[in-house]
Amino acid sequence: MNAKKKTKILNLRIDPDLKKAAKRLAEADDRSLSNWVTRLIQREVEKAEKRKS
């Protein structure tokens, strides 16, 4: 994704324990939780697109 693109806010509800675990993984990857989740979504979208073609 191009970092210069405007971004949109995505509000979601998540179990507090799951958020803590995700935050630890994001920090271990030297990323913000937002960036880490965005990359996960991006990977899944790319996988789905590959399956379509």
C-alpha positions as CSV (number, residue, x, y, z in Angstrom):
1,M,0.0,0.0,0.0
2,N,1.1,3.5,-0.7
3,A,1.8,5.3,2.5
4,K,0.8,8.6,0.9
5,K,-2.8,7.5,0.2
6,K,-5.5,8.8,2.5
7,T,-6.6,6.3,5.0
8,K,-10.0,5.6,6.5
9,I,-10.8,4.7,10.1
10,L,-12.2,1.2,10.8
11,N,-13.8,0.9,14.2
12,L,-14.3,-2.6,15.4
13,R,-15.0,-4.5,18.6
14,I,-12.5,-7.1,19.8
15,D,-12.1,-9.3,22.8
16,P,-9.6,-7.5,25.3
17,D,-7.4,-10.6,25.6
18,L,-7.2,-11.0,21.8
19,K,-6.3,-7.3,21.5
20,K,-3.5,-7.8,24.1
21,A,-2.1,-10.8,22.3
22,A,-2.3,-9.0,18.9
23,K,-0.6,-5.9,20.4
24,R,2.3,-8.1,21.7
25,L,2.7,-9.6,18.3
26,A,2.7,-6.2,16.6
27,E,5.3,-4.9,19.1
28,A,7.5,-7.9,18.5
29,D,7.3,-7.1,14.8
30,D,8.2,-3.5,15.5
31,R,4.8,-2.3,14.2
32,S,1.8,-0.4,15.6
33,L,-1.3,-2.5,16.2
34,S,-3.0,-0.6,13.4
35,N,-0.2,-1.3,10.9
36,W,0.0,-4.9,11.9
37,V,-3.8,-5.5,11.5
38,T,-3.7,-3.6,8.1
39,R,-0.9,-5.9,6.9
40,L,-2.9,-9.0,8.0
41,I,-6.0,-7.7,6.1
42,Q,-3.9,-6.9,3.0
43,R,-2.3,-10.4,3.0
44,E,-5.8,-12.0,3.2
45,V,-7.2,-9.8,0.4
46,E,-4.2,-10.7,-1.8
47,K,-4.6,-14.4,-1.1
48,A,-8.3,-14.2,-2.0
49,E,-7.6,-12.3,-5.2
50,K,-5.1,-15.0,-6.2
51,R,-7.6,-17.7,-5.6
52,K,-10.1,-15.9,-7.9
53,S,-7.6,-15.7,-10.9
